[in-house]
Amino acid sequence: MPIYMDRHFIEDAKRSAIADAHEKDLQIQDKHHVKFLTYWFDEARCSAFCLVDAPNKAAIQSAHDEAHGSVPHEIIEVDPGVVQAFLGRVEDPVPINTSSEPEIDSAFRVIMFTDLKDSTLMTTLHGDTRALHLLHVHNALTRNELREHDGHEVKHTGDGIMASFSSVPKSVECAVSIQKAFDSHNEENPEDGLFLRIGLSAGEPIEEHGDLFGTSVQLAARLCSHAEPGQVLIAENVRELYGDGPVAFESQGGVTPKGFEQAVQIYSAIC
């Protein structure tokens, strides 16, 4: 059966109430031939997301309606592998111990894109073997910092990496750390300089066009392409949510990325 993600807007809901609703879903799921795999809840944004194995959208709506009456506002079909990459799980988390409740996180994520400058030119300049080695260096430098900052690699794009973070501060600090790692590499290997662009945006998994993290992914990719080599560009919501911390920012004003109708305010992180 296909896998779906649904979205609920639930004003003033508490974590215990959402956990109770999930338990009620599990109790009647067989009757509706569905399987509720897991859920995410964001109390601040009044949003809950369920991951469901079901024959169709109507079966999900019927099951929710009978269980607790909270019918989802939106339902999209998803690839569980992509959900795993973005959100880190496709099943209920295991409790730390038998007496504790499982830790249910928010589905809000920061999306990062990196892009290696002149990656296609490296083969011409250095030959196949050397170019492949430099690409491996790029991968190692980036992935080391992702691990250090709890980032999830969503996919390798050929000349960069797409990743997601549940923590805004860690995402920004990871991006800065990646650039510093490349700076160190370039100082030690001036003949093999590698220069990276990075873009960050953030949002919830179900957006206007039915794609998982659609607008957030598009904006992060556009900011990455707009960045100068060695620069980190971040969307306004990431800057606001970062708050006060060790990373400083400079406003870059408003830009209208390709595919967007309105200008967005962007900032550069000082690396």
N, C-alpha and C positions, 0 to 999 in steps of 0.2 A: 504494500500500500504506500501511497505517497506520504511524505512528511510535511507538516504544515507548522507555521508559527502564527499565533494570533496575538492581538493587542487589545487590552482592556484599559479604559480610563476609569479609575475608581477614586473619587474624591474622599479624602480623609480616611482612607483605608489604613489599617495597621498590619504589621508583618504577621501577627498571630491570626488575623482574619483571613489573610491570603493563604496562609498555610492550611487553615481549616477548609477553605474552599478547594484547594488542591486535593486534600484528603477526600472530600466529597466527590470530586471528579473521579478519583481512583476507585471509589466504591461502586460507581455505576457504569464505569467505562465498558465493561464486557457487554452490557445490555445494548449499547449503541455501536458495538464493533469498532471501538477506538482504543488507543492506548496513550495515556498522558505520560510523556517521557520525563519532563521536568518543567520548571518555570523560573522566571526572574521577576523581581519586584523592586521598584524604585519609589520609595515613599515620598521623596521630595518632589518628584515629577508626576505622582499619582498614576503611575503606569505599571501594568503587569503584562508579561509575555509568556505564553504557554507554547511548548513544543509538543506536537501531537502526531501520532501515527494514525491515520484515518483514511477511510475510502473516499471521502469528499468533505467539502466545507460544511455542508448541511449537517452531517453527522456530528461534527464538533459543536456546532451551534445548539443542536438538540441535547447533547450530553451536558453542556454547560447550563442550559436552561433548566433541565431537570435537577441537576446537582445543587445549584445555588442561585440561578436566575441571572447571573452576570454574563450576558451574551457579548461576545467580542465585537469591537467596532471594525476591525480589519482582520483578514486572514490571507496569508500568502503561502504558496508552496515553496519549500526551501530544500537545499541540498544539505543533509546532515553533516557532511564533511566540511562544508563552508561554515556552518553554524559552529562546529567544533573549533575551527581555526579562529573565527572572530571572538567567540564567547567562552571558549575553553572547556566546554562540556556539552553533552547531549543527553545527560541523565541526571537524576537528582544527586547532589553531592553527598558523600558519605559523612555522617557525623563524626566529630573528633573522638567522641566516646559514646557509649550506648545510652547515657543519661542526658545527652545534649541534643538539641535540634540541629538539623543540617544548616550550614551557613548559605543562605540564599542571597546572591548578589544582584546588583542592578545590571540591566542589559545595556546601559549607556557605555559607549566605548569611544576612545580617541583612535583615529585612524592615521597611520603614518605611511607616507610614500618616500622612498629614497630613489635617487637617479644618479648614476655614475656618468660624469661628463666625458664625452668623446669615447664611450665604450666601444663603438663600432670602428673607431679609428685606431684602437690599440693593436689590432691584428696587423694593419698596414705598417704601423710604426715599429712593432716589436716582434711580429711573427706569431704564428698560432700558439706555440708552446708558451712563450713568455706572456702573451695576452691572456691565456687561460690561467696561468699562475697569478697574474695580477687580479683577475676576476675572483679567484679563490681567496686572495688577500682581502679584497673588498668584502666578500661574504663573511670571512672570519671576523674582521673588525666590527662589522655591523651586528652579527649574531652574538658576539661576546657581550656587547652592550645591551642587546635585547634580553639576554639571560639575566644580566645584572639588574635590570629594571623591570623584570616581570612582563616583558612584551611577548606577544604571541605572533609568530610569523604566519601570515595568511597565505602568501605565495611569493615565489621568486619571479620577478618580471623579466629576467634576462639581463638587464643592466641596473637592477635595483631590487628592493624588497618592499613588500606591503606588509604592515604589521598592525596589531591592535593592542590597546592598553585599557585596563579598567580604571587606572589611576591617572588623572590629569597631570599631577606633579611629576610622576615617574615618566610619563611620555615626553614631557618637555625636557626633563633632565637627561633622559636617554638620548634625545636628538642632539643636545649640546655635547654629551659625552661621545657620541659617534663622531661628531665633527672634530673634537679634540683628539680622538684616536687617529683620525685621518691626518690631522696636523702633525702628530708625532711621527707617523709613518713617513710623511713627506719630508720632515726634517732629517730623518735617518736615511731616507732613500730618495734624494733629490732627482735622480735620473728616472725614477719610476713614480712620479707624483700622481696621486689619485685624488680627485676633487668631486665632492658629493653635494647634490641639492637635496633638501628635505622639506616636505610639506606636512602640516598637521591640521586635521579638522576633527569634529566630534559630533555624535548624535546617537539616536536610538535605532534599533535594527529595522523597524518597519517605517518607511517614509512614503512620500507621495506617489512614487511611480511603481511600487510593488517590488522593488529590488532590495535585498538585504543591505542596509546601510547605504542606500543609493546616493543620496545627496552628499552625505559625509565623505564617501569614497571619491565621488567626482570632484568635490572641492579640494580634498587633500591632494589628489593627483594634479589638479590645476595649479595649486600653490607650489607644489614641487616643481612643475615645469616653469613657473614664473620666477622661482628663486635663482639667485646667482650661485655659481659654484662656491661651496663653503658656507652657504647661508641656510638658516632654518626659518621658514615662514609659517606662521600659525594663524588660524582663523580667530575671529574676535571672541567666540564663545570659549575657546581654549584659553585665551589670555585672561578672560574674566574669571574662569573657574580655577586657574592656577593661583590667583591671589598674590600674596607676598611670599617670596621665597628667594633662594640664592640666584635664580636666573633673572637678569634684567632684560627689558624689551625696548624696542624703538618702533613707533608707529610708522607704517608705510603708506598710510592713507587708504583710500578706497580704490579698488580695482573691480572690473566687471569680467570675471573669468568666462571663457568660452562655454556656452551652454547655459549661462546664468543670465536672468533678465535684469537683475539689479546689482548694483555695486556692493561689494562686501569689504568691511574694514579688516585690514591685515596688519600683523606685527612681525618683526624679526626678533628672534632671540639672540642676545649677544653671547657669542661663543668664546 
